[in-house]
Amino acid sequence: MLTLWTKTSIPKMPELMFPQTAPEPLKESDSKNMQMGDKRKPKTVGKNLMCRLQSIFPSSSSNAEASKPSKLTTEEALLWSQSLEKLLESKYGMATFRAFLRSEFSDENIEFWLTCEDFKKVKSSRLSSKAKKIYEHYIRAEAPKEINIDHHTRETVKANVQNPTIHCFDDAQKIVYGLMERDSYPRFLRSDIYQTLSGKLQPGSVNG
């Protein structure tokens, strides 16, 4: 049997009551804390940057002499701006540049360049196997760390690897050096890490 509800007999739903309280005004102490938080941000950035620098220049404790903290003078850092060659000649410069490129996920060029430098010191008996590994890792299309070189150079290197000498990667290495000189190196000089080392720090040293 269906029950028909008339207009007068429909049960009334209880009303939902919400407190009509105004939001609590921001306390003066809260406002000051927010301002202090904003002021602390640059210090936090600076602290993080110094942690990165210390990780680049770790101390060694293998012997009494090596246990002395590593030191990088501001004057040496300023020399890096003269040329990419000056930067790569410095062990600190090389470490800082590699860390910078790693942070940009663009370290394949410097890694290839360093690999080529090491390859020139390889014994002749190991040239063939080493050359093939370098080709597979950096040169071939879709390589894990594929470098940006033209098709002609890629094919030339591919042919050189079949009968390798210590100079079989020279053409590709020159191209990669030029790319770093025109692109990565200027970006590095404008980076916070280099600006800190060469300008914002007081003349003296950064201890690792």
C-alpha positions as CSV (number, residue, x, y, z in Angstrom):
1,M,0.0,0.0,0.0
2,L,1.4,3.4,-1.0
3,T,1.4,6.2,1.5
4,L,0.8,9.6,0.0
5,W,2.3,12.5,1.8
6,T,0.4,15.7,1.7
7,K,2.0,19.1,1.8
8,T,1.1,19.5,5.4
9,S,2.2,16.0,6.5
10,I,5.8,16.0,5.0
11,P,8.2,15.7,8.0
12,K,10.4,18.7,8.5
13,M,14.2,18.1,8.4
14,P,16.1,19.6,11.3
15,E,18.1,22.7,10.4
16,L,21.8,22.6,10.3
17,M,23.4,25.3,12.5
18,F,26.9,26.7,11.8
19,P,28.7,29.0,14.2
20,Q,28.7,32.5,12.8
21,T,32.2,33.4,14.2
22,A,34.5,35.7,12.3
23,P,38.0,34.5,11.5
24,E,40.6,35.2,14.1
25,P,42.7,38.2,13.1
26,L,46.4,37.5,12.4
27,K,48.5,38.2,15.4
28,E,51.4,40.5,15.3
29,S,53.8,37.7,16.3
30,D,52.5,35.5,13.5
31,S,53.1,38.3,11.0
32,K,56.7,38.7,12.3
33,N,57.3,35.0,12.0
34,M,56.2,35.0,8.4
35,Q,58.5,37.9,7.6
36,M,61.4,36.2,9.4
37,G,60.7,33.1,7.4
38,D,61.0,35.0,4.1
39,K,64.2,36.7,5.3
40,R,65.7,33.2,6.1
41,K,65.3,32.0,2.5
42,P,68.5,33.6,1.1
43,K,70.5,32.2,4.0
44,T,69.1,28.7,3.4
45,V,70.1,29.0,-0.3
46,G,73.6,30.2,0.7
47,K,73.9,27.3,3.2
48,N,72.9,24.7,0.5
49,L,75.4,26.2,-1.9
50,M,78.2,25.9,0.6
51,C,77.2,22.3,1.3
52,R,77.5,21.6,-2.4
53,L,81.0,23.3,-2.5
54,Q,82.1,21.2,0.5
55,S,81.0,18.0,-1.2
56,I,83.0,19.0,-4.3
57,F,86.2,19.6,-2.3
58,P,86.2,16.9,0.4
59,S,89.1,16.6,2.8
60,S,91.3,13.5,2.7
61,S,92.7,11.7,5.7
62,S,94.9,9.1,4.1
63,N,98.1,10.6,5.6
64,A,99.2,13.6,7.6
65,E,99.8,15.8,4.6
66,A,96.6,14.9,2.8
67,S,94.6,15.3,6.0
68,K,94.9,19.1,5.7
69,P,91.7,20.6,4.4
70,S,91.5,21.2,0.6
71,K,91.7,24.9,-0.2
72,L,90.5,26.9,-3.1
73,T,91.5,30.6,-3.2
74,T,89.2,33.2,-4.7
75,E,92.2,34.3,-6.9
76,E,92.4,30.8,-8.5
77,A,88.6,30.8,-9.1
78,L,88.9,34.2,-10.9
79,L,91.5,32.6,-13.3
80,W,88.8,30.2,-14.5
81,S,87.0,33.0,-16.3
82,Q,90.0,33.6,-18.6
83,S,89.3,30.5,-20.7
84,L,87.8,27.0,-20.6
85,E,91.4,25.7,-20.9
86,K,92.3,27.5,-17.6
87,L,89.2,26.0,-16.0
88,L,90.0,22.5,-17.0
89,E,93.6,22.8,-16.0
90,S,92.6,23.4,-12.3
91,K,91.6,20.3,-10.3
92,Y,89.1,22.4,-8.4
93,G,87.9,24.1,-11.6
94,M,87.3,20.7,-13.2
95,A,85.5,19.3,-10.2
96,T,83.3,22.4,-9.9
97,F,82.5,22.5,-13.7
98,R,81.6,18.8,-13.6
99,A,79.3,19.3,-10.6
100,F,77.6,22.2,-12.3
101,L,77.0,20.2,-15.5
102,R,75.7,17.2,-13.5
103,S,73.2,19.5,-11.8
104,E,71.9,20.5,-15.3
105,F,71.9,16.8,-16.4
106,S,74.2,17.8,-19.3
107,D,77.5,16.2,-18.3
108,E,77.9,13.9,-21.3
109,N,80.3,16.4,-23.1
110,I,82.8,16.8,-20.2
111,E,82.6,13.1,-19.4
112,F,83.4,12.3,-23.1
113,W,86.2,14.8,-23.2
114,L,87.8,13.3,-20.1
115,T,87.3,9.8,-21.4
116,C,89.2,10.8,-24.6
117,E,92.0,12.2,-22.6
118,D,92.3,8.9,-20.6
119,F,92.0,6.9,-23.9
120,K,95.2,8.5,-25.2
121,K,97.1,6.9,-22.3
122,V,95.7,3.4,-22.9
123,K,98.2,0.6,-23.8
124,S,98.0,-0.5,-27.4
125,S,96.8,-4.0,-26.4
126,R,93.7,-2.5,-24.8
127,L,92.9,0.1,-27.5
128,S,90.4,-2.0,-29.4
129,S,88.2,-3.0,-26.5
130,K,88.3,0.5,-24.9
131,A,87.5,2.2,-28.2
132,K,84.4,0.0,-28.7
133,K,83.2,0.8,-25.2
134,I,83.6,4.5,-25.8
135,Y,81.8,4.3,-29.2
136,E,78.9,2.4,-27.6
137,H,78.6,4.7,-24.7
138,Y,78.9,8.1,-26.4
139,I,79.0,7.9,-30.2
140,R,76.4,5.6,-31.6
141,A,72.9,6.8,-32.2
142,E,70.7,6.4,-29.0
143,A,73.9,5.8,-26.9
144,P,73.3,6.2,-23.1
145,K,75.4,9.3,-23.1
146,E,75.1,10.3,-26.8
147,I,77.1,13.4,-27.6
148,N,75.9,16.0,-30.1
149,I,78.1,15.6,-33.2
150,D,77.3,15.7,-36.9
151,H,76.6,12.6,-39.0
152,H,79.8,12.8,-41.0
153,T,81.9,12.9,-37.8
154,R,79.9,10.0,-36.3
155,E,80.6,7.9,-39.3
156,T,84.3,8.8,-39.3
157,V,84.6,7.7,-35.7
158,K,82.7,4.5,-36.4
159,A,85.2,3.7,-39.1
160,N,88.2,4.6,-36.9
161,V,87.0,2.3,-34.2
162,Q,87.4,-0.7,-36.5
163,N,91.2,-0.1,-36.5
164,P,91.7,2.2,-33.5
165,T,94.6,4.5,-32.6
166,I,94.9,6.9,-29.7
167,H,93.7,9.6,-32.1
168,C,90.5,7.9,-33.4
169,F,88.2,10.2,-31.3
170,D,90.1,13.4,-31.9
171,D,87.5,14.9,-34.3
172,A,84.6,14.2,-32.0
173,Q,86.6,15.5,-29.0
174,K,87.3,18.8,-30.8
175,I,83.6,19.3,-31.6
176,V,82.6,18.6,-28.0
177,Y,85.2,21.0,-26.7
178,G,83.9,23.7,-29.0
179,L,80.3,23.1,-27.8
180,M,81.4,23.4,-24.1
181,E,83.3,26.6,-24.9
182,R,80.4,28.2,-26.6
183,D,77.5,27.0,-24.4
184,S,78.3,25.2,-21.1
185,Y,81.3,27.3,-20.1
186,P,79.5,30.7,-20.4
187,R,76.5,29.3,-18.4
188,F,78.9,28.1,-15.7
189,L,80.5,31.6,-15.4
190,R,77.0,33.0,-14.8
191,S,76.0,30.3,-12.3
192,D,75.5,31.0,-8.6
193,I,78.2,28.5,-7.6
194,Y,80.9,30.3,-9.7
195,Q,79.7,33.8,-8.7
196,T,80.0,32.7,-5.1
197,L,83.5,31.4,-5.5
198,S,84.8,34.3,-7.5
199,G,83.0,37.3,-6.1
200,K,80.8,37.0,-3.1
201,L,83.3,35.2,-0.9
202,Q,86.0,37.2,0.9
203,P,89.5,36.8,-0.5
204,G,90.9,33.7,1.2
205,S,89.8,30.1,0.9
206,V,86.9,27.7,0.9
207,N,87.6,24.8,3.2
208,G,86.3,21.4,2.2
